[in-house]
Amino acid sequence: MPKTVTLRIENNLYKRLKDHAKSENRTLSNFIETATLKYIEQIELVDEYEIIEIKSNTDLLERLRKGSSDAVSKKGRFV
């Protein structure tokens, strides 16, 4: 169920948000929601270059596998 949020922002930011929403033919609330979701996706997900670097780092992959295995068998301690 959608929630209502009250947000206090400066007039200049409000105008910028409203202008961007209008240029994308969106409501202000839809623009803010969409922009927020895009931001969250960008900071939570690994981009394609990072995943290539991770997959090519055999030492890192081995340590991740060992750590995962240790966690499953409850070895070590949580720090």
C-alpha positions as CSV (number, residue, x, y, z in Angstrom):
1,M,0.0,0.0,0.0
2,P,1.5,3.4,-1.0
3,K,2.6,5.7,1.8
4,T,2.4,9.5,1.9
5,V,5.6,11.3,2.7
6,T,5.9,15.0,3.5
7,L,9.1,16.6,2.2
8,R,10.4,20.0,2.9
9,I,12.8,21.4,0.2
10,E,14.1,24.8,-0.8
11,N,12.2,26.7,-3.5
12,N,15.1,26.4,-6.1
13,L,15.2,22.6,-5.7
14,Y,11.5,22.4,-6.0
15,K,11.5,24.3,-9.2
16,R,14.3,22.1,-10.6
17,L,12.5,18.9,-9.7
18,K,9.2,20.3,-11.1
19,D,10.9,21.3,-14.4
20,H,12.5,17.9,-14.8
21,A,9.3,16.1,-14.0
22,K,7.5,18.2,-16.6
23,S,10.1,17.6,-19.2
24,E,9.6,13.8,-18.7
25,N,5.8,14.2,-18.6
26,R,5.7,12.9,-15.1
27,T,4.1,14.1,-11.9
28,L,6.5,15.5,-9.3
29,S,5.9,12.6,-7.0
30,N,6.5,10.0,-9.8
31,F,9.7,11.8,-10.8
32,I,11.0,11.8,-7.3
33,E,10.2,8.2,-6.8
34,T,11.8,7.2,-10.1
35,A,14.9,9.3,-9.5
36,T,15.3,7.8,-6.0
37,L,14.9,4.2,-7.3
38,K,17.5,4.9,-10.0
39,Y,19.9,6.3,-7.4
40,I,19.4,3.3,-5.1
41,E,20.0,0.9,-8.0
42,Q,23.3,2.7,-8.9
43,I,24.7,2.5,-5.4
44,E,23.5,-1.0,-4.5
45,L,24.5,-2.9,-7.7
46,V,27.9,-3.7,-9.1
47,D,28.5,-2.3,-12.5
48,E,29.7,-4.4,-15.5
49,Y,33.3,-3.2,-15.1
50,E,33.4,-4.0,-11.4
51,I,32.0,-7.5,-12.0
52,I,34.6,-8.2,-14.7
53,E,37.4,-7.1,-12.3
54,I,35.9,-9.3,-9.5
55,K,35.6,-12.3,-11.7
56,S,39.2,-12.0,-13.0
57,N,40.7,-11.8,-9.5
58,T,41.3,-15.4,-8.7
59,D,42.7,-14.7,-5.2
60,L,39.6,-12.7,-4.3
61,L,37.2,-15.4,-5.6
62,E,39.0,-18.0,-3.6
63,R,38.8,-16.0,-0.4
64,L,35.1,-15.3,-1.0
65,R,34.5,-19.1,-1.5
66,K,36.5,-19.9,1.6
67,G,34.6,-17.2,3.6
68,S,31.3,-18.5,2.4
69,S,32.2,-22.0,3.2
70,D,33.4,-21.0,6.7
71,A,30.1,-19.1,7.3
72,V,28.0,-22.1,6.3
73,S,30.0,-24.4,8.6
74,K,29.9,-21.7,11.3
75,K,33.7,-21.4,11.5
76,G,35.3,-18.2,12.6
77,R,33.7,-15.3,14.4
78,F,31.6,-12.3,13.3
79,V,33.6,-9.1,13.7
